[in-house]
Amino acid sequence: MTEPGAVGVTDEPEAPTNRPDSEHRLRQWLRRPYVRAIVILTLILSLVMLPLGWLIVAAMNGTGGPASPVMSSIQLTIIVLTVAAVPITAFVFAVMLYSLFGWRHVRGEQVPKDDSPAIRTNTIGVVLWTAVSSALAVFFVAWGLVALAQITANSYGTLPANEQPQDLDPLIVNVTGQQWVWTFEYPQHDRVTSDVLYLPVDRPVYFNVTSKDVIHNFWAVELGVKIDANPGAVTQTGVTPNKVGTFNLRCAELCGMHHAYMQTRIQVMPQQDFTSWVREMGGGRTA
Ligand SMILES: [Cu+2]
């Protein structure tokens, strides 16, 4: 859009002699109309995007979650990372929108000359944007690692159920996926089986997950549990449901024609209700 000869002289890095100090040049740059326009656009876009992030979390909670400490950690992570990412996203969009419309060349119009020095060699500017983007990157990595450690601990790591600390009095559930249903077996309760996942509230559950045919993925949505169900192998995870209610269980791995319908209910109930359900099903032993 800009003709080669029309590039403003002030847009070139200045000669090292006789130039105003960084702070002065930064102030002048900030006074440029396009810089102001982009800053204002960034603020407006941020204000539009933040409620969208909130809507996503609200939609996630529309089905009754979070129903476990793991899901609470996941949601907090989504909220914090969204809030931190919104201004960056808004800034990128603001620059893009201004580039598309603010600098649109109108035929016959003179290309305006810039009225202050370029920012790209400004010490304060360079230090600031390097420091801010590094701090953000470190924050994202640190938050991610801490949240991951927390989630791993709350889902009892990746140890097999029989190597987990048993003093937590865990319930063990063997989960089997097959095209296109889930089956849940309770080995501590005379191998009672069910196609709805019944769980007692506030008690750790260890899942042994496997598949009879292709790869499925065991996804207890509001409990924040998601792990592959592989044929010929057992994968382990766990969770402590902390909310009574009816939740969703889905397959999260494309597994064939009826993959989308490979879903069932999770029924989290008080321990005594769970015990009577087990008895009804003929599971005499109550571990
Ligand atoms: Cu499946």
Boltz pocket constraint, residues with backbone or C-beta under 6 A from the ligand:
constraints:
  - pocket:
      binder: B
      contacts: [[A, 177], [A, 178], [A, 180], [A, 215], [A, 216], [A, 217], [A, 251], [A, 252], [A, 253], [A, 254], [A, 255], [A, 259], [A, 262]]
      max_distance: 6.0
